[in-house]
């Protein structure tokens, strides 16, 4: 048993040792070279270059002005951004004595309402007086509603760093300026054309960028070493297996399993070879795949950047037409319910309470180690590779994710990020993975009584645990007074608190997990039996399930409206809508498994769902980094339309599928073989215990598909 614990003990020890070292190297691991930004500053040289351009370099000065400050287009459609010309600015490079005049791209935040003192307007008509041209309170309120409204939804991905309502004077423009390399924005703005500060122009610098300002850090070295080693192992293993099978004509089963563990040929066959087993829940592949697609499309809409007409996007998102996408957060509870369902359904047949306790360490280790390879890959990609594949005016979101992974990668790998650093999570959407692992760790408290063999004991455990969970959840929600949606315009001030203190926490997911366990137990009791349910009952349960689904979606629509003020209803929704949703999904699976699903079961059980059903875990992990990276490369504003975003969503879906397939073949499948071997050697017990290990292994292979 001691050896079986070693892999996870070593992992935990390594995480804590390196996390301590990381704390002393925060500046060294910065996403951008802060020392470079300080090093290039030279006020004296800055003024010389500006005077030179003003006197002799009208074309050069025009390049700086052309790449920089402008009034945002589409202001009355809600756009407060002007991106300038990012690459044009950074490409400016002209000789200047023994140095060069180079461009530096900066972004400043400017309050919408300015008290400007412009000469020549005293006594003029108000209609012509620039001093009177200020944004009214009503217009400011609309803009603030928009930016605070989308912040909660973007918190799901960690792209909520753009705080447009932080300035004391109200909502902010975000404007690009192109300035000489040795200048600060303050010096450049006051001297490039004329001194704007003398007329009361107020602004704050947000960030500046220079060419080659991404330093090489330890995360980059780790990425190069690890991915190079994996690539080399993949090449050697693939050549070895292909040689053994096609040149030496050996039986594939006789080829050493460890030597071929990284073989693309072996792992691709394994991924496509999905045997159809009796009593399997084939509809789950369709449910998983459709739910994953729903999440990816929803995130494509919620993470939009650089819109010319954000008001239109906001109006659509809170409208009834946009309900099918803005309600995607409830999809998480679909996977939570499936996890609980499979947990009971697969273990109740193969294990009893005693064997669960004897093999509890294997029960945990299998779950942790199976989820580790792709999660660690996502962490390393976010910390290094994704930060280096592109650039642009919105790259700060990518850089922020890289910085979070360099500082807090260990909390993600230990599945503690949703509690220790909920506002700065590495791989932000992996909060769900943490909740899933935490539920799995707690599950034996109920699973033990289910496996005791007595139905009365099992039903009592399920009923009491679910009742207690609902009571605790109701009390918690009543005391916390939180909104019930990531988009809640009427309660914008509490949305982030809702995310960090409820949505990301296990307390919001225990009830749907227990509902899933309940349906898993029913599926176990009915396994292999022909269950007869009268048509009236079947139709009634389908009607109830569809009413629950449609009613939940409708309530999520109502919560998004500006006139929603029902705090007691928010508490009730937070307590009940997730377990009710899980119950509707549970009936869908139960009915499909026993011949009462009709065309729904036919559609969800189609063979085309099998492969994507195997890839949903990877697609979930990698789709959002892909979205953030692509959005970070935007250099011009785009017009929001549903058709345009759907086109982008389909591209994100394809990219996520391809990347997930590659990394599953190259990383997940090989490490699955290795971890299984380590656990088998660690046991070194009787054949009976090894058989139980295989049974737990079979459970893990089945249940890992729903990690989304």
C-alpha positions as CSV (number, residue, x, y, z in Angstrom):
1,X,0.0,0.0,0.0
2,X,2.9,2.3,0.8
3,X,4.2,2.1,-2.7
4,X,0.8,2.8,-4.1
5,X,0.7,6.1,-2.2
6,X,4.2,7.1,-3.5
7,X,3.2,8.7,-6.8
8,X,0.7,11.1,-5.3
9,X,2.9,11.8,-2.2
10,X,5.8,12.7,-4.5
11,X,3.5,14.9,-6.6
12,X,2.2,16.8,-3.5
13,X,5.7,17.2,-2.1
14,X,7.0,18.5,-5.4
15,X,4.1,20.9,-5.7
16,X,4.7,22.5,-2.3
17,X,8.4,22.7,-2.7
18,X,8.2,24.4,-6.1
19,X,5.4,26.6,-4.9
20,X,7.6,28.0,-2.1
21,X,10.4,28.6,-4.6
22,X,7.9,30.3,-6.9
23,X,6.9,32.8,-4.3
24,X,10.5,34.1,-4.2
25,X,10.6,34.3,-8.0
26,X,7.4,36.2,-8.8
27,X,9.2,39.0,-10.6
28,X,11.4,36.6,-12.5
29,X,8.3,34.7,-13.7
30,X,6.4,37.8,-14.9
31,X,4.5,37.4,-18.1
32,X,6.2,40.6,-19.4
33,X,9.7,42.0,-18.9
34,X,9.1,44.7,-16.3
35,X,12.8,45.5,-16.2
36,X,12.8,46.2,-19.9
37,X,10.0,48.7,-19.5
38,X,12.0,50.5,-16.9
39,X,15.3,50.2,-18.7
40,X,14.1,51.9,-21.9
41,X,12.8,55.0,-20.1
42,X,14.9,58.1,-20.6
43,X,13.1,61.5,-20.2
44,X,15.9,63.5,-21.7
45,X,16.2,61.3,-24.8
46,X,12.4,61.3,-25.0
47,X,12.2,65.1,-25.3
48,X,15.0,65.1,-27.8
49,X,13.2,62.6,-30.1
50,X,9.9,64.5,-29.8
51,X,11.6,67.8,-30.7
52,X,13.4,66.2,-33.6
53,X,10.1,64.8,-35.0
54,X,8.3,68.1,-34.5
55,X,11.1,69.9,-36.4
56,X,12.3,67.5,-39.0
57,X,10.2,64.3,-39.0
58,X,6.7,65.2,-40.0
59,X,6.2,61.8,-41.7
60,X,7.6,60.0,-38.7
61,X,5.5,62.0,-36.3
62,X,2.5,61.2,-38.5
63,X,3.3,57.5,-38.1
64,X,3.1,57.8,-34.3
65,X,-0.2,59.7,-34.5
66,X,-1.7,57.4,-37.1
67,X,-1.0,54.3,-35.0
68,X,-2.4,55.9,-31.8
69,X,-5.0,58.1,-30.1
70,X,-8.5,58.3,-31.7
71,X,-12.1,58.6,-30.5
72,X,-13.6,55.1,-30.4
73,X,-16.0,54.3,-33.2
74,X,-19.4,53.1,-32.4
75,X,-19.5,55.0,-29.1
76,X,-23.3,55.2,-29.1
77,X,-23.4,51.5,-29.6
78,X,-21.4,51.0,-26.4
79,X,-17.9,50.8,-27.7
80,X,-15.4,52.5,-25.5
81,X,-12.2,51.0,-27.1
82,X,-9.9,52.2,-29.7
83,X,-7.1,49.8,-30.5
84,X,-4.9,52.0,-32.7
85,X,-2.6,50.0,-34.9
86,X,-0.7,47.7,-32.7
87,X,1.8,46.2,-35.2
88,X,2.3,49.5,-37.0
89,X,3.3,51.1,-33.8
90,X,5.7,48.5,-32.7
91,X,7.2,48.4,-36.2
92,X,8.2,52.1,-36.2
93,X,12.0,52.2,-36.3
94,X,14.0,55.2,-37.6
95,X,17.6,56.3,-37.2
96,X,18.3,59.1,-34.7
97,X,21.9,60.0,-34.2
98,X,23.7,57.1,-32.4
99,X,20.3,55.6,-31.4
100,X,17.0,54.9,-33.0
101,X,13.4,56.2,-32.7
102,X,11.2,53.2,-32.0
103,X,7.5,52.8,-31.2
104,X,5.9,51.8,-27.9
105,X,2.3,50.8,-27.8
106,X,0.4,51.9,-24.7
107,X,-3.2,51.9,-23.5
108,X,-4.7,54.6,-21.4
109,X,-8.0,54.7,-19.5
110,X,-9.9,57.9,-19.9
111,X,-13.0,58.9,-17.9
112,X,-15.9,59.5,-20.2
113,X,-16.9,62.7,-18.4
114,X,-14.0,65.3,-18.5
115,X,-13.9,68.8,-17.1
116,X,-11.9,70.3,-20.0
117,X,-10.9,74.0,-20.0
118,X,-10.7,74.8,-23.7
119,X,-9.9,78.4,-24.7
120,X,-12.1,80.4,-27.1
121,X,-15.5,79.1,-26.0
122,X,-16.5,81.8,-23.5
123,X,-19.7,83.4,-24.6
124,X,-20.4,80.8,-27.3
125,X,-23.7,79.1,-27.7
126,X,-24.1,76.0,-25.5
127,X,-24.5,73.8,-28.6
128,X,-21.0,74.7,-29.7
129,X,-19.4,74.8,-26.2
130,X,-17.1,71.7,-25.9
131,X,-17.1,72.3,-22.1
132,X,-20.8,71.4,-22.1
133,X,-20.4,68.2,-24.1
134,X,-20.4,65.6,-21.3
135,X,-21.9,62.2,-21.1
136,X,-25.1,62.3,-19.1
137,X,-25.7,60.2,-16.0
138,X,-28.2,57.9,-17.8
139,X,-25.7,57.1,-20.5
140,X,-23.0,56.4,-18.0
141,X,-25.3,54.1,-16.1
142,X,-26.0,52.1,-19.2
143,X,-22.3,51.6,-19.9
144,X,-21.6,50.6,-16.4
145,X,-24.5,48.1,-16.5
146,X,-22.9,46.5,-19.5
147,X,-19.4,46.2,-18.3
148,X,-20.3,45.0,-14.8
149,X,-22.9,42.7,-16.3
150,X,-20.5,40.8,-18.4
151,X,-17.8,40.7,-15.7
152,X,-19.6,37.9,-13.8
153,X,-20.0,35.8,-16.9
154,X,-16.3,36.3,-17.9
155,X,-15.3,35.2,-14.4
156,X,-16.0,31.7,-15.6
157,X,-12.9,32.0,-17.8
158,X,-10.8,34.4,-15.8
159,X,-11.1,37.1,-18.4
160,X,-12.7,39.6,-16.0
161,X,-9.5,41.6,-15.4
162,X,-10.7,44.5,-17.5
163,X,-12.4,46.7,-14.9
164,X,-14.2,49.5,-16.6
165,X,-15.9,50.9,-13.5
166,X,-12.9,51.1,-11.2
167,X,-12.1,54.8,-11.8
168,X,-13.6,57.3,-9.4
169,X,-15.1,59.4,-12.2
170,X,-17.0,56.7,-13.8
171,X,-16.9,54.4,-16.8
172,X,-13.7,54.5,-18.9
173,X,-12.6,54.8,-22.5
174,X,-9.7,52.4,-23.3
175,X,-7.5,54.2,-25.9
176,X,-4.3,53.2,-27.6
177,X,-1.4,55.7,-27.9
178,X,1.8,55.2,-29.8
179,X,4.8,56.9,-28.3
180,X,8.6,56.9,-28.6
181,X,10.3,54.0,-26.8
182,X,12.1,56.1,-24.1
183,X,8.9,58.1,-23.2
184,X,6.3,57.7,-20.5
185,X,2.7,58.3,-21.5
186,X,2.7,61.3,-19.3
187,X,5.6,63.0,-21.1
188,X,4.4,61.9,-24.5
189,X,0.8,63.1,-24.0
190,X,2.0,66.5,-22.7
191,X,4.6,67.2,-25.4
192,X,3.9,65.2,-28.6
193,X,1.3,67.7,-29.9
194,X,0.4,70.1,-27.1
195,X,0.1,69.9,-23.3
196,X,-3.2,68.1,-22.8
197,X,-2.8,68.4,-19.0
198,X,-3.3,72.2,-19.2
199,X,-6.9,71.8,-20.4
200,X,-7.7,69.3,-17.6
201,X,-7.4,66.0,-19.6
202,X,-7.6,63.2,-17.1
203,X,-6.3,59.7,-17.8
204,X,-4.5,56.7,-16.3
205,X,-2.0,54.4,-18.0
206,X,-3.1,50.8,-18.1
207,X,-0.1,49.1,-19.8
208,X,2.6,49.5,-22.4
209,X,4.1,47.0,-24.8
210,X,7.4,46.7,-26.6
211,X,8.7,44.2,-29.2
212,X,10.3,41.1,-27.6
213,X,9.0,41.9,-24.1
214,X,8.1,38.4,-23.1
215,X,11.1,37.1,-21.0
216,X,12.2,33.5,-21.0
217,X,11.2,32.1,-17.6
218,X,11.4,28.7,-15.9
219,X,7.9,27.8,-17.2
220,X,9.2,28.1,-20.8
221,X,12.2,25.9,-20.0
222,X,10.0,23.3,-18.4
223,X,7.6,23.3,-21.4
224,X,10.5,22.8,-23.8
225,X,12.0,20.0,-21.8
226,X,8.8,18.2,-21.0
227,X,7.2,18.4,-24.5
228,X,10.5,17.5,-26.2
229,X,10.8,14.4,-24.0
230,X,7.2,13.4,-24.8
231,X,7.8,14.0,-28.5
232,X,11.0,11.9,-28.5
233,X,9.3,9.1,-26.5
234,X,6.4,9.3,-29.0
235,X,8.7,9.0,-32.0
236,X,10.7,6.1,-30.5
237,X,7.7,4.2,-29.3
238,X,5.8,4.6,-32.6
239,X,8.8,3.5,-34.6
240,X,9.3,0.5,-32.3
241,X,5.7,-0.7,-32.6
242,X,5.4,-0.2,-36.3
243,X,8.7,-2.1,-36.8
244,X,7.5,-5.0,-34.6
245,X,4.1,-5.3,-36.3
246,X,4.7,-4.4,-40.0
247,X,8.4,-5.4,-40.5
248,X,8.9,-8.2,-38.1
249,X,5.2,-9.4,-38.5
250,X,4.7,-9.9,-34.8
251,X,1.3,-10.2,-33.1
252,X,0.4,-6.8,-31.8
253,X,-0.5,-8.4,-28.4
254,X,3.0,-9.8,-28.1
255,X,4.6,-6.3,-28.4
256,X,5.9,-5.0,-25.0
257,X,3.2,-2.8,-23.6
258,X,5.6,-0.4,-22.0
259,X,7.7,0.1,-25.1
260,X,4.6,0.9,-27.1
261,X,2.8,3.0,-24.5
262,X,3.7,6.2,-26.3
263,X,3.0,4.8,-29.8
264,X,0.6,6.9,-31.9
265,X,-0.5,3.8,-33.7
266,X,-1.4,1.9,-30.5
267,X,-3.1,4.9,-28.8
268,X,-5.1,5.9,-31.8
269,X,-6.4,2.4,-32.2
270,X,-7.3,2.4,-28.5
271,X,-9.1,5.7,-28.8
272,X,-11.2,4.5,-31.8
273,X,-11.7,1.0,-30.4
274,X,-14.8,1.6,-28.3
275,X,-16.4,-1.8,-27.5
276,X,-20.1,-1.9,-27.1
277,X,-20.9,-3.6,-23.8
278,X,-24.2,-5.0,-22.6
279,X,-26.1,-2.8,-20.1
280,X,-23.9,0.2,-21.1
281,X,-25.5,3.7,-21.0
282,X,-25.0,4.6,-24.7
283,X,-27.0,7.8,-24.4
284,X,-24.4,9.3,-22.2
285,X,-22.0,9.9,-25.1
286,X,-24.6,12.0,-26.8
287,X,-25.4,13.9,-23.7
288,X,-21.8,14.6,-22.9
289,X,-21.0,15.7,-26.5
290,X,-24.0,18.0,-26.9
291,X,-23.4,19.5,-23.4
292,X,-19.7,20.2,-24.3
293,X,-20.7,21.8,-27.6
294,X,-23.2,23.9,-25.8
295,X,-20.5,25.1,-23.3
296,X,-18.0,25.9,-26.1
297,X,-20.6,27.8,-28.1
298,X,-21.7,29.7,-25.0
299,X,-18.2,30.6,-24.0
300,X,-17.6,31.8,-27.6
301,X,-20.3,34.4,-27.0
302,X,-19.5,35.3,-23.4
303,X,-15.8,35.9,-24.1
304,X,-16.2,38.3,-27.0
305,X,-13.6,41.1,-27.2
306,X,-13.3,44.2,-29.3
307,X,-16.9,44.8,-30.2
308,X,-18.1,47.8,-32.1
309,X,-21.6,47.4,-30.8
310,X,-21.4,45.8,-27.3
311,X,-24.9,47.3,-26.4
312,X,-26.4,45.0,-29.1
313,X,-24.5,42.0,-27.7
314,X,-25.7,42.8,-24.2
315,X,-29.3,43.3,-25.3
316,X,-29.2,40.0,-27.1
317,X,-27.6,38.2,-24.2
318,X,-30.3,39.2,-21.7
319,X,-33.1,38.7,-24.3
320,X,-35.2,35.6,-24.6
321,X,-33.5,34.9,-28.0
322,X,-30.1,34.6,-26.2
323,X,-31.4,32.4,-23.4
324,X,-30.1,29.2,-25.0
325,X,-26.5,30.5,-24.7
326,X,-26.6,32.6,-21.6
327,X,-27.9,29.6,-19.7
328,X,-24.9,27.5,-20.4
329,X,-23.7,27.5,-16.8
330,X,-26.4,25.1,-15.8
331,X,-24.8,22.6,-18.1
332,X,-22.1,22.0,-15.5
333,X,-24.8,20.3,-13.4
334,X,-25.4,17.8,-16.2
335,X,-21.9,16.5,-15.9
336,X,-22.1,16.6,-12.1
337,X,-25.2,14.4,-12.2
338,X,-23.6,12.0,-14.7
339,X,-20.5,11.7,-12.4
340,X,-22.7,10.7,-9.5
341,X,-24.7,8.4,-11.6
342,X,-21.7,6.5,-13.0
343,X,-20.0,6.4,-9.6
344,X,-22.8,4.2,-8.2
345,X,-23.8,2.4,-11.4
346,X,-20.3,1.1,-12.1
347,X,-19.1,0.3,-8.6
348,X,-22.3,-1.2,-7.1
349,X,-22.0,-4.2,-9.5
350,X,-18.3,-4.9,-8.8
351,X,-17.6,-4.0,-5.2
352,X,-19.0,-4.2,-1.8
353,X,-18.5,-1.9,1.2
354,X,-15.6,-3.9,2.6
355,X,-13.6,-3.9,-0.7
356,X,-14.3,-0.2,-1.1
357,X,-12.7,0.5,2.3
358,X,-9.7,-1.8,1.6
359,X,-9.0,-0.2,-1.7
360,X,-10.0,3.4,-0.8
361,X,-6.5,4.6,-1.6
362,X,-6.7,3.1,-5.1
363,X,-10.2,4.5,-5.5
364,X,-8.7,8.0,-4.9
365,X,-5.4,7.6,-6.7
366,X,-7.0,6.3,-9.9
367,X,-9.2,9.4,-10.1
368,X,-6.4,11.8,-9.3
369,X,-3.8,10.3,-11.6
370,X,-6.2,9.8,-14.5
371,X,-7.1,13.5,-14.5
372,X,-3.6,14.7,-13.9
373,X,-1.9,14.4,-17.4
374,X,-4.3,16.6,-19.4
375,X,-4.8,19.0,-16.5
376,X,-1.0,19.4,-16.1
377,X,-0.7,19.8,-19.8
378,X,-3.3,22.6,-19.8
379,X,-1.4,24.3,-16.9
380,X,1.9,24.1,-18.8
381,X,0.4,25.4,-22.0
382,X,-1.2,28.3,-20.2
383,X,2.0,29.1,-18.3
384,X,4.2,29.1,-21.4
385,X,3.2,28.0,-24.9
386,X,-0.1,29.9,-25.3
387,X,1.6,33.1,-24.1
388,X,4.1,32.8,-27.0
389,X,2.0,31.8,-29.9
390,X,0.6,35.3,-30.7
391,X,0.2,38.9,-29.6
392,X,-2.1,41.8,-29.9
393,X,-3.9,44.7,-28.1
394,X,-6.0,42.3,-26.1
395,X,-3.1,40.0,-25.2
396,X,-3.3,41.1,-21.5
397,X,-5.9,38.4,-20.9
398,X,-3.6,35.7,-22.2
399,X,-0.7,37.2,-20.2
400,X,-2.9,37.3,-17.1
401,X,-3.7,33.6,-17.4
402,X,0.0,32.8,-17.9
403,X,0.9,34.8,-14.8
404,X,-1.7,33.0,-12.7
405,X,-0.4,29.6,-13.8
406,X,3.2,30.6,-13.0
407,X,2.1,31.7,-9.5
408,X,-0.7,29.3,-8.6
409,X,-0.2,26.2,-10.8
410,X,0.2,24.0,-7.7
411,X,-3.3,24.9,-6.4
412,X,-4.8,23.7,-9.7
413,X,-2.9,20.4,-9.7
414,X,-4.0,19.8,-6.1
415,X,-7.6,20.8,-6.9
416,X,-7.7,23.5,-4.3
417,X,-7.9,26.6,-6.5
418,X,-11.6,27.2,-6.0
419,X,-10.9,27.8,-2.3
420,X,-7.4,29.1,-2.0
421,X,-7.4,31.5,-5.0
422,X,-10.8,31.7,-6.6
423,X,-10.2,35.1,-8.2
424,X,-6.8,34.1,-9.6
425,X,-7.2,30.5,-10.7
426,X,-4.7,28.9,-13.1
427,X,-6.8,27.4,-15.9
428,X,-9.8,29.3,-14.5
429,X,-12.5,27.1,-15.9
430,X,-10.8,24.1,-14.1
431,X,-12.8,25.0,-11.0
432,X,-15.2,22.4,-12.1
433,X,-12.4,19.7,-12.2
434,X,-11.6,20.7,-8.6
435,X,-15.3,20.4,-7.5
436,X,-15.5,17.0,-9.3
437,X,-12.5,15.7,-7.4
438,X,-13.7,17.1,-4.1
439,X,-17.1,15.3,-4.6
440,X,-15.3,12.1,-5.5
441,X,-13.2,12.3,-2.3
442,X,-16.4,12.8,-0.2
443,X,-18.5,10.2,-2.1
444,X,-17.5,7.2,0.1
445,X,-19.4,8.7,3.0
446,X,-22.6,7.8,1.0
447,X,-21.3,5.1,-1.3
448,X,-20.2,2.9,1.6
449,X,-23.9,2.6,2.7
450,X,-25.1,1.9,-0.8
451,X,-22.6,-0.9,-1.2
452,X,-23.6,-2.5,2.1
453,X,-26.2,-4.5,0.1
454,X,-29.4,-3.6,1.9
455,X,-31.8,-1.5,-0.1
456,X,-33.3,0.2,3.0
457,X,-29.8,1.3,4.1
458,X,-28.9,2.6,0.7
459,X,-32.2,4.6,0.3
460,X,-31.9,6.0,3.8
461,X,-28.3,7.1,3.1
462,X,-29.3,8.8,-0.1
463,X,-32.4,10.4,1.3
464,X,-30.8,11.7,4.5
465,X,-27.7,13.1,2.7
466,X,-29.8,14.8,0.0
467,X,-32.1,16.3,2.6
468,X,-29.3,17.5,4.8
469,X,-27.6,19.0,1.8
470,X,-30.7,20.9,0.7
471,X,-31.2,22.3,4.2
472,X,-27.6,23.5,4.6
473,X,-27.7,25.0,1.1
474,X,-31.0,26.8,1.8
475,X,-29.6,28.2,5.0
476,X,-26.4,29.3,3.3
477,X,-28.2,30.9,0.4
478,X,-30.6,32.6,2.7
479,X,-27.8,34.1,4.8
480,X,-25.5,35.0,1.9
481,X,-28.2,36.8,-0.2
482,X,-26.6,36.1,-3.5
483,X,-28.0,36.4,-7.1
484,X,-28.9,33.2,-9.0
485,X,-27.0,33.8,-12.2
486,X,-23.7,34.8,-13.5
487,X,-25.6,37.6,-15.4
488,X,-27.7,39.5,-12.9
489,X,-28.1,43.2,-14.0
490,X,-30.2,44.1,-11.1
491,X,-27.6,42.8,-8.6
492,X,-24.3,43.5,-10.4
493,X,-22.6,44.4,-7.1
494,X,-22.9,40.8,-5.8
495,X,-22.1,38.8,-9.0
496,X,-18.4,38.3,-8.3
497,X,-19.2,37.4,-4.7
498,X,-21.7,34.9,-6.0
499,X,-19.0,33.4,-8.3
500,X,-16.2,33.1,-5.6
501,X,-18.3,32.2,-2.6
502,X,-21.0,30.0,-4.1
503,X,-20.7,29.1,-7.8
504,X,-17.2,27.8,-7.6
505,X,-17.7,26.0,-4.3
506,X,-18.7,22.4,-3.6
507,X,-21.8,23.4,-1.7
508,X,-23.5,24.4,-4.9
509,X,-22.9,21.0,-6.5
510,X,-23.4,18.4,-3.8
511,X,-27.2,18.2,-4.3
512,X,-27.1,17.4,-8.1
513,X,-24.3,15.0,-7.4
514,X,-26.4,13.1,-4.9
515,X,-29.4,13.2,-7.3
516,X,-27.1,11.6,-9.8
517,X,-26.1,8.9,-7.3
518,X,-29.7,8.2,-6.6
519,X,-30.4,7.6,-10.3
520,X,-27.3,5.5,-10.5
521,X,-28.6,3.3,-7.8
522,X,-31.9,2.9,-9.6
523,X,-30.0,1.9,-12.7
524,X,-28.1,-0.6,-10.7
525,X,-31.2,-2.2,-9.3
526,X,-32.8,-2.4,-12.7
527,X,-29.6,-3.7,-14.4
528,X,-30.3,-6.4,-16.9
529,X,-34.0,-6.4,-16.0
530,X,-37.0,-5.7,-18.2
531,X,-38.8,-3.0,-16.3
532,X,-42.4,-2.4,-17.2
533,X,-43.7,1.1,-16.7
534,X,-47.2,2.0,-17.8
535,X,-47.5,4.5,-20.6
536,X,-49.3,7.1,-18.5
537,X,-46.4,7.1,-15.9
538,X,-43.8,7.3,-18.6
539,X,-45.5,10.2,-20.4
540,X,-46.0,12.0,-17.1
541,X,-42.4,11.7,-16.1
542,X,-41.3,13.0,-19.5
543,X,-43.6,15.9,-19.2
544,X,-42.3,16.7,-15.7
545,X,-38.7,16.4,-16.9
546,X,-39.3,18.7,-19.8
547,X,-41.2,21.2,-17.6
548,X,-38.2,21.2,-15.2
549,X,-35.8,21.9,-18.0
550,X,-37.9,24.6,-19.7
551,X,-38.9,26.1,-16.3
552,X,-35.2,26.3,-15.2
553,X,-34.3,28.0,-18.4
554,X,-37.2,30.5,-18.1
555,X,-36.2,31.4,-14.6
556,X,-32.7,32.0,-15.7
557,X,-34.1,34.4,-18.3
558,X,-36.2,36.2,-15.6
559,X,-33.2,36.6,-13.3
560,X,-31.3,38.4,-16.1
561,X,-33.9,41.1,-16.4
562,X,-33.4,44.6,-15.0
563,X,-36.6,44.5,-13.0
564,X,-35.7,41.3,-11.1
565,X,-35.7,42.2,-7.4
566,X,-36.8,38.9,-5.7
567,X,-34.0,37.9,-3.3
568,X,-36.0,35.1,-1.7
569,X,-36.5,33.7,-5.2
570,X,-32.8,33.9,-5.8
571,X,-32.1,31.9,-2.7
572,X,-34.7,29.3,-3.7
573,X,-33.3,29.0,-7.2
574,X,-29.8,28.6,-5.9
575,X,-31.0,25.8,-3.6
576,X,-33.3,23.9,-5.9
577,X,-32.7,24.4,-9.6
578,X,-29.5,22.3,-9.8
579,X,-30.9,19.2,-8.1
580,X,-34.1,19.5,-10.2
581,X,-32.1,19.8,-13.4
582,X,-30.1,16.8,-12.3
583,X,-33.3,14.9,-11.8
584,X,-34.5,15.7,-15.3
585,X,-31.2,14.5,-16.8
586,X,-31.4,11.4,-14.6
587,X,-34.8,10.5,-15.9
588,X,-33.6,11.0,-19.5
589,X,-30.8,8.5,-18.9
590,X,-33.0,6.1,-17.0
591,X,-35.8,6.1,-19.6
592,X,-33.3,5.7,-22.5
593,X,-31.5,2.8,-20.8
594,X,-34.8,0.8,-20.4
595,X,-36.5,1.5,-23.7
596,X,-38.6,4.5,-22.8
597,X,-36.5,7.1,-24.5
598,X,-38.0,6.8,-28.0
599,X,-36.4,9.1,-30.6
600,X,-34.4,10.9,-27.9
601,X,-32.6,7.7,-27.0
602,X,-32.0,6.9,-30.7
603,X,-30.4,10.3,-31.3
604,X,-28.3,10.3,-28.1
605,X,-27.1,6.8,-28.7
606,X,-25.9,7.3,-32.3
607,X,-22.4,5.9,-32.9
608,X,-21.2,9.3,-34.1
609,X,-21.1,10.5,-30.5
610,X,-18.7,7.8,-29.3
611,X,-15.4,9.4,-30.3
612,X,-16.3,13.0,-29.2
613,X,-17.7,11.4,-26.0
614,X,-14.2,10.1,-25.2
615,X,-12.7,13.6,-25.9
616,X,-15.0,15.8,-23.9
617,X,-12.6,16.1,-20.9
618,X,-9.9,17.4,-23.2
619,X,-12.2,19.6,-25.2
620,X,-13.4,21.2,-22.0
621,X,-9.9,21.9,-20.7
622,X,-8.5,23.3,-23.9
623,X,-11.4,25.1,-25.5
624,X,-11.2,28.3,-23.4
625,X,-7.5,28.9,-23.7
626,X,-8.0,28.6,-27.4
627,X,-10.8,31.2,-27.3
628,X,-8.7,33.6,-25.1
629,X,-5.7,33.2,-27.4
630,X,-7.6,33.8,-30.6
631,X,-9.4,36.8,-29.1
632,X,-6.1,38.1,-27.8
633,X,-4.8,38.4,-31.4
634,X,-7.7,40.7,-32.5
635,X,-6.2,43.9,-33.9
636,X,-9.5,45.5,-35.1
637,X,-13.0,45.9,-33.7
638,X,-15.6,43.5,-34.9
639,X,-19.4,43.9,-35.3
640,X,-21.5,41.6,-33.2
641,X,-24.0,39.4,-34.9
642,X,-25.2,35.9,-34.0
643,X,-24.1,34.5,-37.3
644,X,-20.6,35.9,-37.0
645,X,-20.1,34.6,-33.5
646,X,-21.5,31.2,-34.5
647,X,-18.9,31.0,-37.3
648,X,-16.2,31.7,-34.7
649,X,-17.7,29.2,-32.3
650,X,-17.6,26.4,-34.9
651,X,-13.9,27.2,-35.5
652,X,-13.2,27.0,-31.7
653,X,-15.1,23.7,-31.6
654,X,-13.0,22.2,-34.4
655,X,-9.7,23.5,-32.9
656,X,-10.7,22.1,-29.5
657,X,-11.5,18.7,-30.9
658,X,-8.3,18.5,-32.9
659,X,-6.1,19.6,-30.0
660,X,-7.9,17.3,-27.6
661,X,-7.5,14.4,-29.9
662,X,-3.8,15.0,-30.3
663,X,-3.1,15.4,-26.6
664,X,-5.2,12.5,-25.7
665,X,-3.3,10.2,-28.0
666,X,0.2,11.7,-27.1
667,X,-0.2,12.3,-23.4
668,X,-3.4,10.9,-21.8
669,X,-3.3,7.4,-23.2
670,X,0.4,6.8,-22.5
671,X,0.2,8.0,-18.9
672,X,-2.9,6.0,-18.3
673,X,-0.8,2.8,-19.1
674,X,2.0,4.0,-16.9
675,X,-0.1,5.0,-13.9
676,X,-2.0,1.7,-14.0
677,X,1.3,-0.2,-14.0
678,X,2.6,1.8,-11.0
679,X,-0.5,1.1,-9.0
680,X,-0.4,-2.6,-9.9
681,X,3.2,-2.8,-8.8
682,X,2.5,-0.9,-5.7
683,X,-0.1,-3.3,-4.6
684,X,1.9,-6.5,-5.0
685,X,-1.0,-8.3,-3.4
686,X,-3.1,-11.4,-4.1
687,X,-4.8,-12.0,-7.5
688,X,-8.1,-11.2,-5.8
689,X,-6.9,-7.7,-4.9
690,X,-5.5,-7.2,-8.4
691,X,-8.9,-8.2,-9.8
692,X,-10.5,-5.5,-7.6
693,X,-7.9,-3.0,-8.9
694,X,-9.0,-3.9,-12.5
695,X,-12.6,-3.4,-11.4
696,X,-11.8,0.1,-10.1
697,X,-9.8,0.7,-13.2
698,X,-12.8,-0.2,-15.3
699,X,-14.9,2.2,-13.3
700,X,-12.4,5.0,-13.8
701,X,-12.2,4.4,-17.6
702,X,-16.0,4.7,-17.7
703,X,-16.3,7.7,-15.5
704,X,-13.5,9.8,-16.7
705,X,-15.4,10.6,-19.9
706,X,-17.7,12.9,-18.0
707,X,-15.0,15.1,-16.6
708,X,-16.3,18.3,-18.1
